Amino acid sequence: MTGILMGAETQDSHGKPFVLVVPDVSVYHPAMSDSLIPVGRLIEAGFSVNHRIPSQANEDGFSLKAVPL
């Protein structure tokens, strides 16, 4: 696996788009569908991290049509 600097296009809880620049190094491998982000570093940088699955989107107040992933 390769360490990379990573940014991810996302949106805030109000739907405003922004690019999240991930602090520190993320882990990437071309055979994997996703990269691994250092959650501890995000928390240290002041982000709030909530681990949820798409089926819980309605509980969080999000429509799966608006936020499919």
N, C-alpha and C positions, 0 to 999 in steps of 0.2 A: 504494500500500500504506500501511497505517496502523500507527503504532507504538502498542502497547498494553502495559499491565502484565498479567502472566499468572500464573496458578496452574494446576497440573494435578494431578488426583487420580491417584495411582499407588500402588505398594506397594514395600516394600524387598525385599531378597533373601531375607528370611525370611517373606514374605507379609503383613507387617504394613502395613495401609493408612496412607497419609499424604498430605498436600497439599504438593506441591513448589511453592514460590513462586519463580518464576524471577527472578533478579536482573537489573536493567536492563530494557530495553524489548524486547519481542518484536515480530515483524512479522506482520500479519494482513491478509488480503483475503477478503471474503465469497465470492468465486468459487473460492477454493482449498480443498482438503479438509483441509489442515494449516496450522498456523502455524509460523513460523521462530523458533527459540529461539537466543539468543546462547550457543553452546557455550563460547566463551572465558570468558564471565562465570561460567558454572556451574563451570568448572575453577578460576577465581580464587576462587570462594566455597567451594572445598574438595570439590566433588563429583567423582566419578570418572565419566567418560563413556566408554561402550563402544558403538561403532557395530556393531550386529549385525542380521541379517535373521532373520525368523521360521523359516526352514528350518534355522538354526543353533541353535535353542533347545535341542534335545537335547544338543548339544555343550556348552552352558552349564549343563546340569543342570536345565532347565525343561521342563515338559510343555506342548505347544501347547494342550492342553485347559485347563490352568490359566492360561497366559499367552498368549492367542491373538494379541495384537498386540505 
